[in-house]
């Protein structure tokens, strides 16, 4: 895993845009006030504030003034695949200062002493976003978090203030269809051993920061003797706005379209201004209709009509589109600072959007590049819509997934993605077939004795020795002409 010091702006932007997790070892100044605050000091200064206790039943929220949380280990979870190797794991305490302080002054007081990392200080947008989004994680020795993927659509930083913590991270698994696990909250991925493939295991000490993009599944552990002087480690986690991990978006776009970042979170929507260069059109355009829309948008942005989009043309566009850009915290800024934030956001979006579309990196975006990126994104967006619309209709969703994979992922019938789809759907198909057979048996049982059912008595054999099927099953079609799940499995 990449570890850096004295990281410059260009290096920082490149790492973030590629979506690489990395560690900045000189992230926090040695004289930062928060590096001196022990867990007990948080309780002494802000005793009436409250926080969440992970994995501890009956302790959903506790006051910071309760001294037990930083002095008594309460192991409540075990996971053999966690770094603790199944030892009792004391859960972390999470204080969401960003939006859960009873006294508004509390957040203001901590903001004054919060050490925004030097590589974010030059941006008014990032500086203020950090100050607004931080939370604290308090972890006793033999404690930590189980493997999980965050819900954030932004890049996250975890700043270690006291104690040492071991991290293990792995990229979001390469799921290929809508019937595979797609959202990984605490410990869920441990149940799917083929999906949990950690890539990095690193220890961070006080003053270091772990920087990771959306999608990286991670777990942490504070081992015996690593919690600091009082055995209670402190870290702060927060997000920042820009730049965006645009190369990661491009390389893993199909994966994001299947993940909880699209199905449960608005991350795909947040990519749209960069992809469509402004407001997107409705989902569903295909073929020539989609290409006509793409040509129209391209001509709108290509002001000098040279059949190429330049950075300056994109900047002019986003100056207009983001003329009223604001964040919840901009209303408390002086007008000059708020204006600087707007200008920065316009610059960031224009630069990231340009890099997103400039496939060959030659400094211009041709129509071919623009069409390619939009059609690819539109295919993923359409698939996501189909999944949400038909998630309660597994047979229909199976048919649509099979069609999508055939058109966008496979070059022949011997395709691993199609084989995986068949494998993942098979148990569902069997359950649907069993349910249908059970319902048919109930209907047959309701028929009066001696009444003919489909020309035969209930339980009689049809030619060939098979029990008669209902009209729906006999045709191999579900209502509306769709194949039943059992017939799909037979055909495959």
NORHU-V932725 format. One line per field, one symbol per residue. phi: phi as a letter, one per 40 degrees, with the letter a starting at -180 (. if undefined). psi: psi as a letter, one per 20 degrees, with the letter a starting at -180 (. if undefined). A space follows every 50 residues. Layout:
phi=???
psi=???
//
This chain:
phi=.cbbbfccccccccccccgccabbcbcbdcccdcccccdccccccbcccb acbcgbcgbdbbcccccccbbbcbcbbbacccccfgcdbcccbbbcddab bcbdcdccccdcbcccddcbccbcccdcccccbcabbbbccgbibcdabc cccbcbbbbcbagbbcbbbacdcccbacbcdbbbcdgccccbccccbdbb bbbbbdhcbbbacdhccabbabcdgbcgdbgbcbabbabbcaccccccdc cbcccccccccbcbbcccccccdcccfhccccchcbfccccccccccdcc ccccfbgabbcccccccccccbcbdabdccccccdccccccccccccccc ccccccccccgcgbbccccccdcccccccccccccccccbccbdcccdcc cccccccbbbbaccbccccccdcccdccdccccccccccccccccccddg ccbggbcdgcccdggbccccdccccgbcdggccccccccdcc
psi=pppqqlprgggghggghikpqrpoilhpqhjphiiiorghhghghmhirq rpoqjopjlgpqqhioihhjippmpjqpohirhikjqpopqrpoomhhjl phohhgggghhhjpnpqhiihiohghghgghijqrqopprqkraqrprpr iqjrqqpoopgqrqppqpqqqpqmqirijqpipnaoihihimhihnnphq oqpprpiqpppqrqhopqqrporpjjiahjjoqpqpqrrrgqrqmhhggg hkghghhirihghirkhhhihghhgilbpqrqqiprchgghggghggghh hmhjkjkqprghhhgggihghkhkpqrhihijqqhgghhhgggggggggg gggghghngjkjjqorhggggghghgghghggghggghhjijmhgghggh gggghhhihqirhmphhhghggghhghgggggghgghghhhgghhhpqpi ppokjqqpirqrpijqqqrrhghhijqrpjjqqrgghgggh.
//
